[in-house]
Amino acid sequence: MYKLSNNHKSNIPFVGLQPFSLEDHQYFYGREREVESILSILQSNKFVCITGPEGSGKSSLINAGLLHRLQTGFNGIEGNKWSVCKFRPSISPLENFTQALTFDGVLSVENKPNTTDYLTYFEIIKEVGADALMTIYNDSEIVKKHNLLVVIDQIEDIFYMNDYFSSFSSKDDDILFDIVNKTARIKNIPIYFILSIRTNYLSSLSQYNGLQELISRSQYAIQNISLVSVNQMIVEGFNSVNVQFSNLLVESLYEELLEDTSLLSNLQFLLYSLYMHHLALKSSQQVIIHDFDNYTSLKEVVSFSFFDFFESLEDSEKEKLELLIRAFFNSKNQLNTNYRISINDLVKISGLDIIYIKQIYSTLRLDFQSLFNAIPAISTQIDTNGNDFKWKGSDLLQISYVSYFSHPTFQNWVRNEATYYWRFKEYANSLKKYKNGEIGLLTSPQLDIAVEWKNNKYISSGWSSKYNLPFSDVVDFILESKAKQEKDAAHAAARQARERIKEKIQRRLYISFTIIAFSLMLFAGYKWIDADRSKEEANMDKLIAQDLMRENQIISQLIKIKAQAPSMLVQLKNTGNDTSQLKINRQIQEVVRTELLFDSLNSVYKTSYVTDDWMHDLNQTALSLLEGKKDYTETSMLIGDLKTYPILDFSLFNNQLIAFIGEDNKLFIKDLKRNKQAQLINHSTLFKGQIKRLIFMDIEHVLILTDRHELLILSLITQNIQSVYTTTKASPIIDLIYNKVEDVIVIVEEDKIKLYDSYSNLQVIDELGEHYTASYLNQKLYVATNKGIFQVNTQEGIKKVNFEKEKNYNFDGLTKLHLKGDYAFIGFDNGRVEMYKFNHEQLVLKHIFFFNEHFDAITSIYYDEVKEVMYSSGIDNKIFRYDLRINDEDVDENFSELKGHKGTVWKIDGFQNTRGQRILVTADQTGHLLTWYIDDIDMVKDLKELVDKQLENK
């Protein structure tokens, strides 16, 4: 893309990655109706919660839309004069609230700040609590003169900055939301509230008393901008530089926006960079743009532009910038959707001095605006543009829009970090066992890898401070192991020299005896060979050779077909742009023929299987074209669509029913056999809190876990609710399992499990370690912790599962345990999945492979025994499929991705439909409940029926 050169100014019509400010309102197009709708909600309820994904324009809508509209004369309880208190919680919610009330002059008629009021306000908030803001307002200069609007922007800070602020241990967030809740409910007090939050954090607000009710009647989900507004933005913005966009180009950009609302920031970035480029050219001639140079897509424009900038630097500057960015990565963080770090930690980890960090920050802000953000612990420490470098060590720097950082270089850095951390944990665990006398020093090949790790330029004492592991002791352990290896090698070399002298003497004797023995063998063999048998063996060898040749020919043909898949996909997509449905159908018919041929050839030699994962994209594209949909997520394979509302869980019952959670706590039940869906009542009136997990107990009862940490049983017939168990947010329930046969509920907490037998007899098991996750296999409960895997039986007690070979197994950071058939799969918070062969009778695990394609925490694992494929999903929004039938040494290299989800996939499960086909079900953060054919050939056969039927109708 084009390199930028100037910081944003008010006379530039595009803002890039930074939000629109109040001063930019003249360039803020297409939101007039939204502004009036939101203000109408605000006027009625004194409260509005604006939701949407990162980058969708929430802050811009507030700044350039709502606040500007208030300035033009919008009536509140005290007329049309408004004082605005706007702040971001960051890691100090109450301090930032108090700072905004004090230093912005909010409570002064002339907007003059009185810094001495800060301590007074803060003391009132702490002592009075929910009534504090009303007390402060009533004692201020603006009482009965101005309305007061409190804007809490990016309130998700409270939930995802958990390394620096804990909503569990702190009461600041409770006090803040108590103030909001009580103040908004008193009708005659002219105090109003606007909150903005990312959609995927909205459910977190329901844990605060009364807030969920306010949100349910005052929520506003930000809408996508219209094509007319996009065109107006471009036409009026580029008019001053004599540039026009073709209609096709504008429509193409708008289509990308329709697919993902959060790409609005990326569009602003693209238009800003292009505008600055043409502004520098100062051309007087009209230019019509039909396409962009080096353009891929809106989703990738920021990432690829940044790495174009990165590649333009001198090698020494590239190395420093890479060190800086790598310092943000922390593989222990399970919600790694944004990268943030304190100034103190950044200096320590990167090894760079604060002067350079300020310089590069200033440069990056110049070209990439809010992609790199300073977030002060207390807001007045940094001005609104982030350019005041009076940073404190507790202030944070953040890389935003990381979900669009799809550039291979960035992804490799993230994967490298996960590998470095995993090895660090492995060596620390080995050191611990060595000190306990359980194992010896490291030996090759593990030692060779450890030495390479130690010598890596990105591994240092500063880097290790992220992970709270004994770095210097680990390094000494590696060096001690290396010294012993070298000493042993020297002794071995001396022994070999002595042995060579002996060998010279013995060799002459061996040669003589060998010649004699060989001569006798030739003579005996010649006499014993039977001529007819020789002929028969020769014929057999010939047949075997012919069969091997035939097998090799088939394998070659299979590989050739698979290699053609990318070009077939491109051709199919290009055909999809044709207006002739007949041509599309013919092309799909040819794809189906090729896939059926591949499947028939693949079944000839069972020992020479070639994976069919290449069929995914072809089949999905074909189905989309046949059904006239834009992509796979809009086809008949979508069985639930809640738009931007997350589906955190679903439950299957007997291959017949599926239940999933909808917006406003609605529970949806779908009949999979009849393809019929019924919506139950809104259960928010029956219990408090948002549904977090649900499990079918039988056809009439559903087990429900709420985000209030309450376990309930809901009768689908009578709508009655039965409370089973309640805990506190200090000890949250992280997983839930139900054994239908034994009627046992298994509650999994961070450091214990609780077994409920018939909902009354409680058994607590807390001696197995930490980081619990569990799974049932053959009606037996297995629990995985950082200390290993255990079989838990209420009658027989606890048995530890052992490992076939001695290995430095480390289960720190585990997130998922999945047992199926003869296999065990374990997922970790760094994206790693371990696979084991499980001997049930002897309780022994044999390590087979590890898969390391995800770069963030594993959320779900599913294994299909018939197809022998394993699926895994992670916080990184990806679903990978591993085909376990191919050669052992190739399994971890041959994987495919199921593409379609645009948010974190929280759960994977499967069922069998009425045609006997095995179907995968996946649910994600953006409200999609999608299905996939586990066996691709099943989908091929269905596609054949569909396309043949369409061609017959022609």
DOTORFI-240016 format. One record per residue (C-alpha): residue in one letter; x, y negated, z negated. Coordinates in steps of 0.5 Angstrom, whole numbers, padded with zeros to 4 digits, always signed. Each point is the difference from the previous one (the first is absolute). Layout:
DOTORFI-240016
AXYZ ...
***
This chain:
DOTORFI-240016
M+0000+0000+0000 Y+0002-0007+0000 K+0004-0003-0005 L-0002-0005-0005 S+0003-0007-0002 N-0004-0004-0004 N-0004+0000-0006 H-0007-0001+0000 K-0003-0007+0000 S-0007-0003+0000 N+0000-0002+0007 I+0001+0007+0003 P-0006+0004+0001 F+0002+0007-0002 V+0003+0002-0007 G+0003+0007+0001 L+0000+0004-0006 Q-0001-0005-0005 P-0008-0001-0002 F-0003-0007+0003 S+0000-0005-0005 L-0005-0006-0002 E+0004-0004+0005 D-0001+0005+0006 H-0007+0000+0000 Q-0001-0003+0007 Y+0004+0006+0003 F-0005+0005-0004 Y-0005+0002+0005 G-0006+0005+0000 R-0001+0000-0008 E-0006-0005+0000 R-0005+0005-0002 E+0004+0004-0005 V+0001-0006-0003 E-0007-0002-0001 S-0002+0007-0002 I+0005+0000-0005 L-0001-0006-0003 S-0008+0002+0000 I+0002+0006-0005 L+0005-0005-0004 Q-0006-0005-0001 S-0005+0006-0002 N+0005+0004-0004 K+0005-0005-0002 F+0005+0006+0002 V+0002+0003+0006 C+0005+0006+0001 I+0003+0000+0007 T+0003+0006+0003 G+0004+0003+0006 P+0007+0003+0001 E+0006-0003+0000 G+0001-0005+0006 S-0007-0001+0001 G+0000-0007-0002 K-0003-0001-0007 S+0004-0005-0002 S+0000-0004+0006 L-0008+0000+0000 I+0000-0003-0007 N+0006-0005+0001 A-0002-0003+0007 G-0008+0002+0000 L-0003+0000-0007 L+0004-0005-0003 H+0000-0005+0006 R-0008+0001+0000 L+0000-0002-0008 Q+0004-0006+0002 T-0006-0002+0005 G-0005+0000-0005 F-0003+0006-0002 N-0005+0000-0006 G+0001+0004-0007 I-0003-0001-0007 E+0004-0007-0001 G-0001-0003+0007 N+0005+0001+0006 K+0007-0002-0004 W+0004+0006-0001 S+0006+0001-0004 V+0004+0007+0003 C+0004+0004-0005 K+0004+0005+0005 F+0005+0005-0002 R+0003+0007+0001 P+0000+0005-0006 S+0007+0002+0002 I+0003+0004-0006 S-0002-0005-0005 P-0008-0001+0001 L-0002-0005-0006 E+0007-0004+0000 N-0002-0001+0008 F-0007-0002-0002 T+0002-0005-0005 Q+0006-0003+0004 A-0006-0001+0006 L-0004-0003-0005 T+0005-0005-0003 F+0005-0002+0006 D-0004+0000+0005 G-0004-0006-0003 V-0007+0004+0001 L-0003-0003-0007 S+0002-0007+0002 V-0005-0004+0003 E+0006-0003+0004 N+0004+0006+0001 K+0005-0002-0005 P+0004+0006-0003 N+0001+0000-0008 T+0005+0005-0001 T-0001-0001-0008 D-0007+0004+0001 Y+0004+0006+0002 L+0001+0003-0007 T-0007-0002-0002 Y-0004+0003+0006 F+0004+0007-0001 E-0001+0000-0008 I-0008-0001+0002 I+0000+0005+0005 K+0004+0005-0005 E-0005-0002-0006 V-0007-0001+0003 G+0001+0005+0006 A-0007+0001+0004 D-0002-0007-0002 A+0007-0004+0001 L-0001-0003+0007 M-0007-0003-0002 T+0003-0003-0006 I+0006-0003+0004 Y-0005-0002+0005 N-0004-0004-0005 D+0006-0003-0003 S+0002-0003+0007 E+0000-0006+0003 I-0004+0003+0006 V-0006+0003-0004 K-0007-0003+0003 K+0004-0003+0005 H+0003+0006+0005 N-0001+0007+0001 L+0005+0005-0002 L+0002+0005+0005 V+0005+0005-0002 V+0003+0004+0006 I+0004+0007-0002 D+0004+0002+0006 Q+0003+0006+0001 I-0003+0003-0006 E+0003+0007+0002 D+0007-0002-0003 I-0003+0002-0007 F-0001+0007+0003 Y+0006+0001+0004 M+0006-0003-0003 N+0000+0005-0005 D+0007+0000-0001 Y+0000-0007-0003 F-0007+0000-0003 S-0004+0005-0003 S-0008-0001+0000 F+0000+0006-0005 S+0005-0003-0005 S-0002-0007+0001 K-0006-0004-0002 D+0001-0006+0004 D-0004+0003+0006 D-0006+0002-0005 I+0000-0007-0002 L+0000-0003+0007 F-0006+0004+0002 D-0004-0001-0006 I+0001-0008+0001 V-0002+0001+0007 N-0006+0005-0002 K-0003-0004-0005 T+0001-0007+0003 A-0003+0002+0007 R-0006+0003-0004 I-0002-0007-0003 K-0004-0003+0005 N+0000-0008-0003 I+0008+0000+0000 P+0003-0003+0006 I+0005+0005+0001 Y+0001+0004+0006 F+0005+0006+0002 I+0002+0003+0006 L+0005+0006+0000 S+0003+0003+0006 I+0003+0008+0000 R+0002+0005+0005 T-0005+0005+0001 N+0004+0006-0002 Y+0000-0003-0007 L-0007-0002-0001 S-0002+0006-0004 S+0005-0002-0005 L-0004-0006-0002 S-0006+0005-0003 Q+0004+0002-0006 Y-0001-0007-0003 N-0007-0001-0004 G-0005-0004+0004 L+0004-0002+0006 Q-0003+0006+0005 E-0007-0003-0001 L+0003-0007+0002 I+0004+0003+0006 S-0006+0005+0002 R-0004-0006+0002 S+0005-0005+0002 Q+0005+0004+0004 Y+0002-0003+0007 A+0004+0004+0004 I+0004-0004+0005 Q-0003+0001+0007 N+0004+0000+0007 I+0001-0006+0004 S-0004+0000+0006 L+0003+0000+0007 V-0003-0007+0002 S+0004-0002-0006 V+0006+0003+0002 N+0000-0003+0007 Q-0002-0007-0003 M+0007+0001-0005 I+0004+0002+0006 V-0003-0006+0005 E+0000-0005-0005 G+0007+0002-0003 F+0004+0001+0006 N-0003-0006+0004 S+0005-0005-0003 V+0006+0004+0003 N-0004+0001+0007 V-0001+0008-0001 Q-0006+0004+0002 F-0001+0007-0002 S-0004+0005+0005 N-0007+0002-0002 L+0003+0008+0001 L+0006-0002-0005 V-0005-0004-0005 E-0005+0006+0000 S+0006+0005-0001 L+0002-0003-0006 Y-0007-0001-0003 E-0001+0008+0001 E+0006+0001-0004 L-0003-0005-0006 L-0007+0004+0001 E+0004+0007-0002 D+0004-0003-0006 T-0003-0007-0003 S+0007-0001-0004 L+0003-0001+0007 L-0002-0007-0001 S+0007-0002-0003 N+0004+0003+0005 L-0004-0003+0006 Q+0001-0007-0004 F+0008+0002+0000 L+0000+0002+0008 L-0004-0006+0002 Y+0005-0005-0005 S+0006+0003+0003 L-0002-0001+0007 Y-0003-0007-0001 M+0007-0002-0003 H+0004+0004+0006 H-0004-0005+0005 L+0000-0006-0004 A+0008+0001+0000 L-0001+0000+0008 K-0004-0006+0000 S-0002+0002+0007 S-0005-0005+0004 Q-0003+0005+0004 Q-0006+0005-0001 V+0002+0007-0002 I-0005+0006+0000 I+0002+0006-0005 H-0002+0007+0003 D+0004+0004-0005 F+0006-0001-0005 D+0007+0001+0000 N+0002+0006-0004 Y-0007+0001-0003 T-0002+0007-0003 S-0006-0002-0004 L-0003-0004-0005 K+0002+0005-0006 E+0007+0000+0002 V+0001-0007+0002 V+0003-0002-0007 S+0004+0006-0001 F+0003+0000+0007 S+0001-0008+0000 F+0004+0001-0007 F+0005+0005+0003 D+0001-0004+0006 F+0002-0005-0005 F+0004+0005-0004 E+0004+0002+0006 S+0002-0007+0002 L+0004-0001-0006 E+0007+0001-0001 D+0002+0007-0003 S+0002-0003-0006 E-0007-0003-0001 K-0003+0006+0002 E+0003+0004-0005 K-0002-0005-0006 L-0007-0001+0003 E-0001+0008+0000 L+0003+0000-0007 L-0005-0005-0002 I-0006+0003+0003 R+0002+0007-0003 A+0000-0003-0007 F-0008+0000+0001 F-0001+0007+0001 N-0001+0004-0006 S-0002+0008+0001 K-0003+0000-0007 N-0006-0004+0002 Q-0006+0003+0002 L-0003-0006+0003 N+0005-0002+0004 T-0004-0004+0005 N+0003-0007-0002 Y+0007+0000-0002 R+0002-0005-0006 I+0006-0001-0004 S+0002-0005-0006 I+0006-0005+0002 N+0004+0003-0006 D-0001+0007+0003 L+0001-0002+0007 V+0007-0003-0001 K+0002+0006-0004 I-0002+0005+0005 S+0002-0003+0006 G+0007-0002-0003 L-0002-0007+0004 D+0001-0007-0004 I-0006-0004-0001 I+0003-0006+0005 Y+0000+0005+0006 I-0007+0003-0002 K-0003-0008+0000 Q+0003-0001+0007 I-0003+0006+0003 Y-0006-0001-0003 S-0001-0007+0003 T+0002+0003+0006 L-0005+0005+0000 R-0005-0004-0002 L+0001-0005+0006 D-0001+0006+0005 F-0005+0004-0004 Q-0003-0004-0005 S-0004+0004-0005 L+0003+0007+0002 F+0005-0002-0005 N-0003-0003-0006 A+0002-0003-0007 I-0005+0002-0005 P+0002-0004-0007 A-0002+0003-0006 I-0003-0006-0002 S-0002-0004+0006 T+0003-0007-0001 Q+0007+0003+0000 I-0001+0000+0008 D-0003-0005+0004 T-0006+0002+0005 N+0005+0001+0006 G+0005+0004-0004 N+0005-0004+0001 D+0002-0003-0007 F+0006+0005-0002 K-0001-0001-0007 W-0001+0007-0001 K+0000+0004-0006 G+0002+0007-0001 S-0007+0002-0001 D-0002-0003+0006 L-0002+0005+0006 L+0002+0001+0007 Q-0005+0004+0005 I+0000+0002+0007 S-0007+0000+0002 Y-0004+0003+0006 V+0004+0007-0001 S-0005+0004+0003 Y+0002-0003+0006 F+0007+0002+0000 S+0000+0005+0005 H+0007-0001+0003 P+0004+0006+0000 T+0006-0003-0004 F-0005-0002-0006 Q-0003+0006+0000 N+0007+0004+0000 W+0002-0005-0006 V-0006+0002-0004 R+0002+0008+0001 N+0007-0001-0001 E-0002-0003-0007 A-0005+0005-0002 T+0006+0005+0002 Y+0005-0003-0004 Y-0005-0001-0006 W-0001+0008+0001 R+0007+0002+0000 F+0001-0005-0006 K-0005+0004-0004 E+0003+0007+0002 Y+0007-0002-0002 A-0003-0003-0007 N-0003+0006-0001 S+0006+0005+0002 L+0004-0005-0005 K-0005+0002-0006 K+0000+0007+0002 Y+0008+0000+0000 K+0000-0003-0007 N-0005+0005-0003 G+0004+0006+0003 E-0005+0002+0005 I+0004-0001+0006 G+0007-0001+0002 L+0003-0006+0004 L-0002-0002+0007 T+0002+0005+0006 S+0000-0001+0007 P-0004-0001+0004 Q-0004-0004-0005 L+0006-0003-0002 D+0002-0003+0007 I-0007-0003+0000 A+0001-0003-0007 V+0007-0003+0002 E-0003-0003+0006 W-0006-0003-0004 K+0005-0003-0005 N+0004-0003+0006 N-0006-0003+0003 K+0001-0008+0000 Y-0007-0001-0002 I+0001+0004-0006 S+0002-0004-0006 S+0000-0001-0007 G-0005-0006+0001 W-0004+0005+0005 S-0001+0005-0005 S-0003-0005-0005 K-0007+0001+0003 Y+0000+0007-0002 N+0002+0000-0007 L+0005+0006+0001 P+0007+0001-0003 F+0003-0002+0006 S+0008-0001-0002 D-0001+0007-0004 V-0003+0003+0007 V+0006-0003+0004 D+0005+0003-0006 F-0004+0007+0001 I+0001+0000+0008 L+0008-0003-0001 E+0001+0006-0005 S-0003+0005+0005 K+0004-0002+0005 A+0007+0000-0004 K-0002+0007-0002 Q-0002+0002+0008 E+0007-0003+0002 K+0004+0004-0006 D-0004+0006+0002 A+0002-0001+0007 A+0008-0001-0001 H+0000+0007-0004 A-0004+0003+0006 A+0005-0002+0005 A+0006+0002-0005 R-0004+0007+0000 Q-0001+0000+0008 A+0008-0001+0001 R+0001+0006-0004 E-0005+0004+0003 R+0003-0002+0007 I+0007+0003-0002 K-0004+0007-0002 E-0004+0000+0007 K+0006-0001+0004 I+0003+0007-0003 Q-0007+0004+0000 R-0002-0003+0007 R+0006+0005+0004 L-0003+0006-0004 Y-0007-0002+0002 I+0001-0001+0007 S+0003+0007+0000 F-0006+0004-0003 T-0005-0004+0004 I+0003+0002+0007 I+0000+0007-0003 A-0007+0000-0002 F-0003-0004+0006 S+0003+0006+0004 L-0003+0005-0003 M-0007-0004+0000 L+0000+0000+0007 F+0002+0007+0001 A-0006+0002-0004 G-0005-0005+0003 Y+0001+0002+0007 K-0001+0008-0002 W-0007-0002-0004 I-0003-0004+0005 D-0006+0003+0004 A-0001-0002+0007 D-0008+0000+0000 R+0000-0004-0007 S+0005-0005+0003 K-0005-0001+0006 E-0006+0000-0005 E+0003-0006-0004 A+0002-0004+0006 N-0007+0000+0002 M-0002-0002-0007 D+0005-0005+0000 K-0003-0003+0007 L-0007+0000-0002 I+0002-0004-0007 A+0004-0005+0005 Q-0006-0001+0004 D-0005-0001-0006 L+0005-0005-0003 M+0001-0003+0007 R-0008-0001+0000 E+0000-0002-0007 N+0005-0006+0002 Q-0004-0002+0006 I-0006-0001-0004 I+0004-0004-0006 S+0003-0004+0006 Q-0007-0001+0003 L-0003-0002-0007 I+0006-0005-0002 K-0001-0003+0007 I-0008-0001-0001 K+0002-0003-0007 A+0005-0005+0003 Q-0006-0002+0005 A-0004-0002-0005 P+0002-0008-0001 S-0001-0001+0007 M-0007+0004+0000 L-0002-0005-0005 V+0002-0006+0003 Q-0003+0002+0007 L-0006+0002-0004 K+0000-0007-0004 N+0001-0004+0007 T-0006+0004+0003 G-0004-0002-0006 N+0001-0007+0003 D-0004+0002+0006 T-0007-0002+0001 S-0002+0007+0003 Q-0002+0005-0005 L+0001+0006+0005 K+0007-0002+0001 I+0001+0000-0008 N-0004+0007-0001 R+0004+0003+0006 Q+0007-0002-0004 I-0003+0003-0006 Q-0002+0006+0003 E+0008+0001+0003 V+0002-0002-0007 V-0004+0006-0003 R+0002+0005+0005 T+0007-0002-0002 E-0001+0001-0007 L-0004+0007+0001 L+0006+0003+0004 F+0005-0002-0006 D-0005+0003-0005 S+0000+0007+0004 L+0007+0000+0002 N+0002-0002-0008 S-0004+0006-0002 V+0004+0005+0004 Y+0006+0001-0004 K-0002-0001-0007 T+0008-0001-0002 S+0001-0005+0005 Y-0005-0005-0003 V+0000-0008+0003 T-0003-0005-0004 D-0007-0003+0003 D+0001-0006-0004 W+0001-0004+0007 M-0008+0001+0001 H-0002-0005-0006 D+0000-0007+0004 L-0002+0003+0007 N-0006+0003-0004 Q-0002-0006-0004 T+0001-0005+0006 A-0004+0005+0005 L-0006+0000-0005 S+0000-0007-0001 L-0001-0001+0008 L-0005+0005+0000 E-0004-0003-0005 G+0001-0007+0002 K+0004-0002-0006 K+0006-0005-0001 D+0004+0005-0004 Y-0001+0006-0004 T-0002-0003-0007 E-0007-0002+0004 T-0002+0007+0003 S-0004+0005-0003 M+0006+0003-0004 L-0002-0006-0005 I-0005+0002-0005 G+0001-0006-0005 D+0001-0007+0002 L+0000-0005-0006 K+0004-0005+0004 T+0005-0003-0005 Y-0003+0003-0006 P+0005+0005-0003 I-0002+0008+0000 L+0004+0002-0006 D-0002+0007+0000 F-0005+0005+0003 S-0003+0007-0002 L-0002+0006+0004 F-0005+0005-0002 N+0000+0007+0004 N+0002-0002+0007 Q-0007-0004-0001 L+0000-0006-0003 I+0005-0006-0001 A-0001-0005-0005 F+0004-0007+0000 I+0000-0007-0004 G-0003-0006+0004 E-0001-0007-0001 D-0003-0003-0007 N+0001+0007-0003 K-0005+0004+0005 L+0001+0007+0001 F-0001+0003+0007 I-0001+0007+0001 K+0000+0003+0007 D-0002+0007+0003 L+0005+0002+0004 K-0004+0006+0003 R-0005-0005+0002 N+0004-0006+0001 K-0005-0004-0004 Q+0001-0005-0006 A-0004-0002-0006 Q+0002-0006-0004 L-0001+0000-0007 I-0002-0005-0005 N+0005-0006-0002 H+0003+0004-0007 S+0003-0007-0003 T-0007-0001-0004 L+0001+0007-0003 F+0008-0001-0002 K+0005-0005+0000 G+0006+0000+0004 Q+0002+0002+0007 I+0000+0008+0002 K+0007+0002+0001 R+0000+0007+0001 L-0006+0005+0001 I-0001+0008+0001 F-0005+0004+0001 M-0002+0005-0006 D-0005+0003+0004 I-0006-0002+0005 E-0003-0004-0005 H+0005-0003-0004 V+0006-0005+0001 L+0006-0001-0005 I+0002-0007+0000 L+0006-0004-0002 T-0001-0008-0001 D+0005-0005+0000 R-0002-0001-0007 H+0003+0007-0002 E-0006+0003-0001 L-0002+0007+0002 L-0007+0001+0002 I-0005+0005+0003 L-0005-0002+0005 S-0006+0004+0002 L-0002-0001+0007 I-0007+0002-0001 T-0002-0004-0007 Q+0005-0005+0001 N+0002+0001-0007 I+0007-0002-0003 Q+0003+0004-0005 S+0007-0002-0003 V+0005+0005-0001 Y+0006-0004-0002 T+0003-0007-0001 T+0007-0003-0001 T+0004-0006+0000 K+0003-0004+0006 A+0007+0001-0005 S-0001+0007+0002 P-0003+0001+0007 I-0003+0006+0003 I+0005+0001+0006 D-0003+0006+0003 L-0007+0005-0001 I-0001+0007+0002 Y-0006+0005-0001 N+0000+0007+0000 K-0007+0003+0002 V+0001+0007-0002 E+0002-0001-0007 D-0004-0007-0001 V+0007-0004-0002 I+0001-0007+0001 V+0007-0002+0000 I+0002-0007-0002 V+0007-0002+0002 E+0004-0006-0003 E+0007-0002+0001 D+0002+0004-0006 K-0005+0005-0002 I-0006+0004+0003 K-0006+0001-0003 L-0005+0006+0001 Y-0007+0000-0001 D-0004+0007+0000 S-0007-0001+0001 Y+0001-0008-0001 S+0001+0001-0008 N+0006+0005-0002 L+0006-0005+0001 Q+0007+0003+0000 V+0006-0005+0001 I+0007+0002+0003 D+0005-0006-0001 E+0007+0004-0001 L+0001+0002+0007 G+0004-0007+0002 E-0003-0006+0004 H-0003-0002+0007 Y-0005+0005+0000 T-0003+0003+0006 A-0004+0006+0001 S-0003+0005+0005 Y-0004+0007-0001 L+0002+0006+0004 N-0004+0007-0001 Q-0004-0003-0006 K+0006-0002-0003 L+0003-0007-0002 Y+0007-0002+0001 V+0002-0007-0003 A+0007-0003+0003 T+0003-0005-0004 N+0007-0003+0000 K+0003+0006-0004 G-0003+0005+0005 I-0006+0004+0002 F-0004+0004-0005 Q-0006+0005+0000 V-0005-0002-0005 N-0005+0005-0002 T-0005-0001-0006 Q+0000+0007-0002 E+0008+0002+0002 G+0003-0006-0002 I+0005-0004+0004 K+0005+0003+0005 K+0006-0003+0003 V+0001+0001+0008 N+0007+0001+0002 F+0004-0001+0006 E+0004+0006+0004 K+0006-0003+0000 E+0004-0005-0004 K-0001-0007+0002 N+0000-0007-0003 Y-0008-0001+0001 N-0002-0007-0002 F-0008-0001-0001 D+0001-0008-0002 G-0005-0004+0004 L-0005+0006+0002 T-0006-0003+0002 K-0004+0007+0003 L+0000+0007-0001 H-0003+0004+0006 L-0001+0008-0001 K-0003+0004+0006 G+0001+0007+0002 D+0008+0002-0001 Y+0002-0007+0000 A+0001-0006-0005 F+0001-0007+0002 I+0002-0006-0004 G+0000-0007+0002 F+0004-0006-0003 D+0000-0007-0001 N+0006-0001+0005 G-0004+0003+0006 R+0003+0007-0001 V-0004+0007+0000 E+0003+0006-0002 M-0002+0007+0003 Y+0001+0007-0004 K-0002+0007+0001 F-0004+0002-0006 N+0000+0007-0003 H-0006+0000-0004 E+0001+0006-0004 Q+0007-0001-0002 L-0001-0008-0001 V+0006-0001+0004 L+0001-0006+0005 K+0005+0000+0006 H+0002-0006+0003 I-0001+0000+0008 F+0000-0007+0003 F-0001-0008-0002 F-0004-0005+0004 N+0003-0007+0000 E-0004-0004+0005 H-0005-0004-0005 F+0004-0006-0003 D-0005-0001-0005 A-0004+0004-0006 I-0004+0006+0003 T-0007-0001-0002 S-0003+0007+0003 I+0003+0007+0003 Y-0004+0005+0003 Y+0002+0007+0003 D-0004+0004+0005 E+0002+0007+0000 V-0003+0003+0006 K+0003-0006+0005 E+0006+0000-0005 V+0001-0007+0000 M+0001-0005-0006 Y-0003-0007+0000 S+0003-0006-0005 S-0003-0007-0001 G+0004-0006-0003 I-0001-0007-0002 D+0003-0002+0006 N-0006+0002+0004 K+0003+0006+0004 I-0003+0007+0000 F+0005+0005+0003 R-0001+0007+0002 Y+0005+0005+0000 D+0000+0007+0004 L+0003+0005-0005 R-0001+0006+0006 I+0006-0003+0003 N+0008+0002-0001 D+0002-0001-0007 E+0005-0004+0002 D-0004-0005+0004 V-0006-0001-0005 D+0002-0006-0003 E+0002-0003+0007 N-0007+0002+0003 F-0005-0005-0003 S-0006-0004+0003 E-0004-0006-0002 L-0007+0000+0000 K-0002-0007+0002 G-0006-0004-0001 H+0000-0002-0008 K+0002-0008-0001 G+0000+0001-0008 T+0003+0004-0005 V-0003+0007+0001 W-0002+0002-0007 K-0002+0008+0001 I+0000+0005+0005 D-0004+0007+0000 G-0004+0004+0005 F-0006+0004+0001 Q-0003+0005+0005 N-0005-0002+0005 T-0006+0004+0003 R+0004+0002+0006 G+0006+0003-0005 Q+0004-0006+0002 R+0005-0002-0006 I-0001-0008-0001 L+0005-0004-0003 V-0003-0006-0004 T+0004-0006-0002 A-0003-0007-0004 D+0004-0006+0000 Q+0000-0007-0003 T-0003-0004+0006 G-0007+0004-0001 H+0001+0006+0005 L-0002+0007-0001 L+0003+0003+0006 T+0000+0008+0002 W+0006+0003+0005 Y+0000+0007+0003 I+0005+0004-0004 D+0001+0005+0006 D+0001-0005+0006 I-0002+0006+0005 D-0007-0001-0004 M-0001-0007+0002 V+0003+0002+0007 K-0006+0005+0001 D-0005-0005-0002 L+0003-0005+0004 K-0001+0005+0006 E-0007+0001-0001 L-0001-0008-0001 V+0003-0002+0007 D-0002+0006+0004 K-0007-0002-0003 Q+0001-0007+0003 L+0002+0002+0006 E-0006+0004+0001 N-0004-0006-0001 K+0003-0004+0005 
***
